[in-house]
Amino acid sequence: MADFLIVITTVDNQDAARKLSRSAVEARLAASGQVTGPIETTYRHLGEVSEGTEYQVTFRTTGDRRAALEKHLVDNHSYDSPEVIAFTIDAGRAEYLDWITRATR
């Protein structure tokens, strides 16, 4: 059985989130991308605490597509050091996981 992952990134506007979602799916780096937001965020950057609004993009992909998806997200991201984190999907319906595999080939 292949590795299955959820990969998350955040961006500063809805249009950028939609573009990242669509471009990753079109490139078959992810089976799907979901945009959530706006979300309020508090973060520390360059020694200062700041607040802002972001949009989160959540992707479903396979383990063998993770590195290429990460590169795509970083290359097409407006942040200097974007969040790109991955979580293993521990369990899921076989039909759904098969769809992720088919959609990323």
Rosetta constraint file for C-alpha pairs under 8 A:
AtomPair CA 2 CA 62 HARMONIC 6.89 0.50
AtomPair CA 2 CA 63 HARMONIC 7.02 0.50
AtomPair CA 3 CA 62 HARMONIC 5.57 0.50
AtomPair CA 3 CA 63 HARMONIC 4.73 0.50
AtomPair CA 3 CA 64 HARMONIC 7.56 0.50
AtomPair CA 3 CA 88 HARMONIC 7.26 0.50
AtomPair CA 3 CA 89 HARMONIC 7.70 0.50
AtomPair CA 4 CA 60 HARMONIC 7.40 0.50
AtomPair CA 4 CA 61 HARMONIC 5.92 0.50
AtomPair CA 4 CA 62 HARMONIC 4.45 0.50
AtomPair CA 4 CA 63 HARMONIC 5.61 0.50
AtomPair CA 4 CA 88 HARMONIC 5.96 0.50
AtomPair CA 4 CA 89 HARMONIC 5.39 0.50
AtomPair CA 4 CA 90 HARMONIC 7.94 0.50
AtomPair CA 4 CA 97 HARMONIC 7.36 0.50
AtomPair CA 4 CA 100 HARMONIC 7.96 0.50
AtomPair CA 5 CA 60 HARMONIC 5.82 0.50
AtomPair CA 5 CA 61 HARMONIC 5.33 0.50
AtomPair CA 5 CA 62 HARMONIC 5.73 0.50
AtomPair CA 5 CA 63 HARMONIC 6.27 0.50
AtomPair CA 5 CA 66 HARMONIC 7.87 0.50
AtomPair CA 5 CA 86 HARMONIC 6.28 0.50
AtomPair CA 5 CA 87 HARMONIC 5.47 0.50
AtomPair CA 5 CA 88 HARMONIC 4.55 0.50
AtomPair CA 5 CA 89 HARMONIC 5.27 0.50
AtomPair CA 6 CA 58 HARMONIC 6.63 0.50
AtomPair CA 6 CA 59 HARMONIC 5.48 0.50
AtomPair CA 6 CA 60 HARMONIC 4.80 0.50
AtomPair CA 6 CA 61 HARMONIC 6.47 0.50
AtomPair CA 6 CA 86 HARMONIC 5.55 0.50
AtomPair CA 6 CA 87 HARMONIC 5.17 0.50
AtomPair CA 6 CA 88 HARMONIC 6.42 0.50
AtomPair CA 6 CA 89 HARMONIC 6.71 0.50
AtomPair CA 7 CA 58 HARMONIC 5.77 0.50
AtomPair CA 7 CA 59 HARMONIC 5.03 0.50
AtomPair CA 7 CA 60 HARMONIC 6.51 0.50
AtomPair CA 7 CA 61 HARMONIC 7.49 0.50
AtomPair CA 7 CA 66 HARMONIC 7.99 0.50
AtomPair CA 7 CA 84 HARMONIC 6.74 0.50
AtomPair CA 7 CA 85 HARMONIC 5.55 0.50
AtomPair CA 7 CA 86 HARMONIC 4.27 0.50
AtomPair CA 7 CA 87 HARMONIC 6.41 0.50
AtomPair CA 8 CA 56 HARMONIC 6.95 0.50
AtomPair CA 8 CA 57 HARMONIC 5.71 0.50
AtomPair CA 8 CA 58 HARMONIC 4.63 0.50
AtomPair CA 8 CA 59 HARMONIC 6.31 0.50
AtomPair CA 8 CA 83 HARMONIC 7.44 0.50
AtomPair CA 8 CA 84 HARMONIC 5.65 0.50
AtomPair CA 8 CA 85 HARMONIC 5.41 0.50
AtomPair CA 8 CA 86 HARMONIC 6.42 0.50
AtomPair CA 9 CA 56 HARMONIC 5.81 0.50
AtomPair CA 9 CA 57 HARMONIC 5.43 0.50
AtomPair CA 9 CA 58 HARMONIC 6.80 0.50
AtomPair CA 9 CA 73 HARMONIC 7.98 0.50
AtomPair CA 9 CA 82 HARMONIC 7.09 0.50
AtomPair CA 9 CA 83 HARMONIC 5.16 0.50
AtomPair CA 9 CA 84 HARMONIC 4.88 0.50
AtomPair CA 9 CA 85 HARMONIC 6.85 0.50
AtomPair CA 10 CA 17 HARMONIC 7.57 0.50
AtomPair CA 10 CA 54 HARMONIC 6.25 0.50
AtomPair CA 10 CA 55 HARMONIC 5.47 0.50
AtomPair CA 10 CA 56 HARMONIC 4.32 0.50
AtomPair CA 10 CA 57 HARMONIC 6.06 0.50
AtomPair CA 10 CA 82 HARMONIC 7.36 0.50
AtomPair CA 10 CA 83 HARMONIC 6.42 0.50
AtomPair CA 11 CA 16 HARMONIC 6.60 0.50
AtomPair CA 11 CA 17 HARMONIC 6.11 0.50
AtomPair CA 11 CA 54 HARMONIC 5.51 0.50
AtomPair CA 11 CA 55 HARMONIC 5.39 0.50
AtomPair CA 11 CA 56 HARMONIC 6.51 0.50
AtomPair CA 11 CA 57 HARMONIC 7.96 0.50
AtomPair CA 11 CA 77 HARMONIC 7.55 0.50
AtomPair CA 11 CA 78 HARMONIC 7.56 0.50
AtomPair CA 11 CA 79 HARMONIC 7.64 0.50
AtomPair CA 12 CA 16 HARMONIC 7.33 0.50
AtomPair CA 12 CA 17 HARMONIC 7.99 0.50
AtomPair CA 12 CA 53 HARMONIC 6.57 0.50
AtomPair CA 12 CA 54 HARMONIC 4.56 0.50
AtomPair CA 12 CA 55 HARMONIC 6.17 0.50
AtomPair CA 13 CA 17 HARMONIC 6.45 0.50
AtomPair CA 13 CA 53 HARMONIC 7.97 0.50
AtomPair CA 13 CA 54 HARMONIC 6.15 0.50
AtomPair CA 13 CA 55 HARMONIC 6.08 0.50
AtomPair CA 14 CA 18 HARMONIC 6.16 0.50
AtomPair CA 14 CA 35 HARMONIC 7.82 0.50
AtomPair CA 14 CA 37 HARMONIC 7.67 0.50
AtomPair CA 14 CA 38 HARMONIC 7.76 0.50
AtomPair CA 14 CA 55 HARMONIC 6.07 0.50
AtomPair CA 15 CA 19 HARMONIC 6.18 0.50
AtomPair CA 16 CA 20 HARMONIC 6.17 0.50
AtomPair CA 17 CA 21 HARMONIC 6.13 0.50
AtomPair CA 17 CA 35 HARMONIC 6.30 0.50
AtomPair CA 17 CA 55 HARMONIC 6.40 0.50
AtomPair CA 17 CA 56 HARMONIC 7.06 0.50
AtomPair CA 17 CA 57 HARMONIC 6.15 0.50
AtomPair CA 18 CA 22 HARMONIC 6.09 0.50
AtomPair CA 18 CA 35 HARMONIC 6.69 0.50
AtomPair CA 19 CA 23 HARMONIC 5.92 0.50
AtomPair CA 20 CA 24 HARMONIC 6.06 0.50
AtomPair CA 20 CA 57 HARMONIC 7.90 0.50
AtomPair CA 20 CA 73 HARMONIC 6.87 0.50
AtomPair CA 20 CA 76 HARMONIC 7.24 0.50
AtomPair CA 20 CA 77 HARMONIC 7.99 0.50
AtomPair CA 21 CA 25 HARMONIC 6.36 0.50
AtomPair CA 21 CA 32 HARMONIC 7.45 0.50
AtomPair CA 21 CA 33 HARMONIC 4.78 0.50
AtomPair CA 21 CA 34 HARMONIC 6.85 0.50
AtomPair CA 21 CA 35 HARMONIC 7.38 0.50
AtomPair CA 21 CA 57 HARMONIC 6.70 0.50
AtomPair CA 21 CA 59 HARMONIC 7.61 0.50
AtomPair CA 22 CA 26 HARMONIC 5.98 0.50
AtomPair CA 22 CA 33 HARMONIC 7.14 0.50
AtomPair CA 23 CA 27 HARMONIC 6.08 0.50
AtomPair CA 24 CA 28 HARMONIC 6.30 0.50
AtomPair CA 24 CA 29 HARMONIC 5.26 0.50
AtomPair CA 24 CA 30 HARMONIC 5.82 0.50
AtomPair CA 24 CA 33 HARMONIC 7.73 0.50
AtomPair CA 24 CA 69 HARMONIC 6.91 0.50
AtomPair CA 24 CA 72 HARMONIC 7.25 0.50
AtomPair CA 24 CA 73 HARMONIC 7.90 0.50
AtomPair CA 25 CA 29 HARMONIC 5.88 0.50
AtomPair CA 25 CA 30 HARMONIC 5.00 0.50
AtomPair CA 25 CA 31 HARMONIC 5.83 0.50
AtomPair CA 25 CA 32 HARMONIC 5.91 0.50
AtomPair CA 25 CA 33 HARMONIC 6.91 0.50
AtomPair CA 25 CA 104 HARMONIC 7.95 0.50
AtomPair CA 28 CA 103 HARMONIC 6.51 0.50
AtomPair CA 28 CA 104 HARMONIC 4.44 0.50
AtomPair CA 28 CA 105 HARMONIC 6.37 0.50
AtomPair CA 29 CA 61 HARMONIC 6.78 0.50
AtomPair CA 29 CA 65 HARMONIC 5.74 0.50
AtomPair CA 29 CA 66 HARMONIC 7.65 0.50
AtomPair CA 29 CA 68 HARMONIC 6.81 0.50
AtomPair CA 29 CA 69 HARMONIC 5.35 0.50
AtomPair CA 29 CA 104 HARMONIC 5.76 0.50
AtomPair CA 30 CA 59 HARMONIC 6.05 0.50
AtomPair CA 30 CA 60 HARMONIC 5.58 0.50
AtomPair CA 30 CA 61 HARMONIC 4.54 0.50
AtomPair CA 30 CA 62 HARMONIC 7.53 0.50
AtomPair CA 30 CA 65 HARMONIC 7.50 0.50
AtomPair CA 30 CA 69 HARMONIC 7.25 0.50
AtomPair CA 30 CA 100 HARMONIC 7.64 0.50
AtomPair CA 30 CA 103 HARMONIC 7.31 0.50
AtomPair CA 30 CA 104 HARMONIC 5.77 0.50
AtomPair CA 31 CA 59 HARMONIC 7.29 0.50
AtomPair CA 31 CA 60 HARMONIC 5.65 0.50
AtomPair CA 31 CA 61 HARMONIC 5.77 0.50
AtomPair CA 31 CA 99 HARMONIC 7.72 0.50
AtomPair CA 31 CA 100 HARMONIC 5.21 0.50
AtomPair CA 31 CA 101 HARMONIC 7.69 0.50
AtomPair CA 31 CA 103 HARMONIC 4.92 0.50
AtomPair CA 31 CA 104 HARMONIC 5.60 0.50
AtomPair CA 32 CA 59 HARMONIC 5.55 0.50
AtomPair CA 32 CA 60 HARMONIC 5.57 0.50
AtomPair CA 32 CA 61 HARMONIC 7.63 0.50
AtomPair CA 33 CA 57 HARMONIC 6.25 0.50
AtomPair CA 33 CA 58 HARMONIC 5.41 0.50
AtomPair CA 33 CA 59 HARMONIC 4.38 0.50
AtomPair CA 33 CA 60 HARMONIC 6.79 0.50
AtomPair CA 34 CA 56 HARMONIC 7.97 0.50
AtomPair CA 34 CA 57 HARMONIC 5.40 0.50
AtomPair CA 34 CA 58 HARMONIC 5.11 0.50
AtomPair CA 34 CA 59 HARMONIC 6.50 0.50
AtomPair CA 35 CA 55 HARMONIC 6.69 0.50
AtomPair CA 35 CA 56 HARMONIC 5.71 0.50
AtomPair CA 35 CA 57 HARMONIC 4.62 0.50
AtomPair CA 35 CA 58 HARMONIC 6.65 0.50
AtomPair CA 36 CA 55 HARMONIC 5.71 0.50
AtomPair CA 36 CA 56 HARMONIC 5.14 0.50
AtomPair CA 36 CA 57 HARMONIC 6.40 0.50
AtomPair CA 37 CA 54 HARMONIC 6.77 0.50
AtomPair CA 37 CA 55 HARMONIC 4.64 0.50
AtomPair CA 37 CA 56 HARMONIC 6.34 0.50
AtomPair CA 38 CA 53 HARMONIC 6.19 0.50
AtomPair CA 38 CA 54 HARMONIC 5.68 0.50
AtomPair CA 38 CA 55 HARMONIC 5.20 0.50
AtomPair CA 38 CA 56 HARMONIC 7.97 0.50
AtomPair CA 39 CA 53 HARMONIC 5.60 0.50
AtomPair CA 39 CA 54 HARMONIC 5.37 0.50
AtomPair CA 39 CA 55 HARMONIC 6.02 0.50
AtomPair CA 39 CA 56 HARMONIC 7.64 0.50
AtomPair CA 40 CA 51 HARMONIC 7.29 0.50
AtomPair CA 40 CA 52 HARMONIC 5.88 0.50
AtomPair CA 40 CA 53 HARMONIC 4.71 0.50
AtomPair CA 40 CA 54 HARMONIC 6.44 0.50
AtomPair CA 41 CA 51 HARMONIC 5.58 0.50
AtomPair CA 41 CA 52 HARMONIC 5.36 0.50
AtomPair CA 41 CA 53 HARMONIC 5.98 0.50
AtomPair CA 41 CA 54 HARMONIC 6.90 0.50
AtomPair CA 42 CA 49 HARMONIC 7.02 0.50
AtomPair CA 42 CA 50 HARMONIC 5.70 0.50
AtomPair CA 42 CA 51 HARMONIC 4.38 0.50
AtomPair CA 42 CA 52 HARMONIC 6.60 0.50
AtomPair CA 43 CA 49 HARMONIC 5.61 0.50
AtomPair CA 43 CA 50 HARMONIC 5.49 0.50
AtomPair CA 43 CA 51 HARMONIC 6.36 0.50
AtomPair CA 44 CA 48 HARMONIC 5.38 0.50
AtomPair CA 44 CA 49 HARMONIC 4.38 0.50
AtomPair CA 44 CA 50 HARMONIC 6.21 0.50
AtomPair CA 45 CA 49 HARMONIC 6.48 0.50
AtomPair CA 45 CA 50 HARMONIC 7.35 0.50
AtomPair CA 60 CA 100 HARMONIC 6.97 0.50
AtomPair CA 61 CA 65 HARMONIC 6.53 0.50
AtomPair CA 61 CA 66 HARMONIC 7.01 0.50
AtomPair CA 61 CA 100 HARMONIC 6.20 0.50
AtomPair CA 61 CA 101 HARMONIC 7.58 0.50
AtomPair CA 61 CA 104 HARMONIC 7.04 0.50
AtomPair CA 62 CA 66 HARMONIC 6.58 0.50
AtomPair CA 62 CA 100 HARMONIC 7.02 0.50
AtomPair CA 62 CA 101 HARMONIC 6.57 0.50
AtomPair CA 62 CA 104 HARMONIC 7.48 0.50
AtomPair CA 65 CA 69 HARMONIC 6.02 0.50
AtomPair CA 65 CA 104 HARMONIC 7.75 0.50
AtomPair CA 66 CA 70 HARMONIC 6.06 0.50
AtomPair CA 67 CA 71 HARMONIC 6.20 0.50
AtomPair CA 68 CA 72 HARMONIC 6.13 0.50
AtomPair CA 69 CA 73 HARMONIC 6.15 0.50
AtomPair CA 70 CA 74 HARMONIC 6.15 0.50
AtomPair CA 70 CA 84 HARMONIC 6.56 0.50
AtomPair CA 71 CA 75 HARMONIC 5.92 0.50
AtomPair CA 72 CA 76 HARMONIC 6.09 0.50
AtomPair CA 73 CA 77 HARMONIC 5.84 0.50
AtomPair CA 73 CA 84 HARMONIC 7.67 0.50
AtomPair CA 74 CA 81 HARMONIC 7.82 0.50
AtomPair CA 74 CA 82 HARMONIC 6.58 0.50
AtomPair CA 74 CA 84 HARMONIC 7.99 0.50
AtomPair CA 77 CA 82 HARMONIC 7.00 0.50
AtomPair CA 78 CA 82 HARMONIC 7.96 0.50
AtomPair CA 92 CA 96 HARMONIC 6.88 0.50
AtomPair CA 92 CA 97 HARMONIC 6.50 0.50
AtomPair CA 93 CA 97 HARMONIC 6.32 0.50
AtomPair CA 94 CA 98 HARMONIC 5.99 0.50
AtomPair CA 95 CA 99 HARMONIC 6.24 0.50
AtomPair CA 96 CA 100 HARMONIC 6.50 0.50
AtomPair CA 97 CA 101 HARMONIC 6.47 0.50
AtomPair CA 98 CA 102 HARMONIC 6.24 0.50
AtomPair CA 99 CA 103 HARMONIC 5.93 0.50
AtomPair CA 100 CA 104 HARMONIC 6.30 0.50
AtomPair CA 101 CA 105 HARMONIC 6.60 0.50
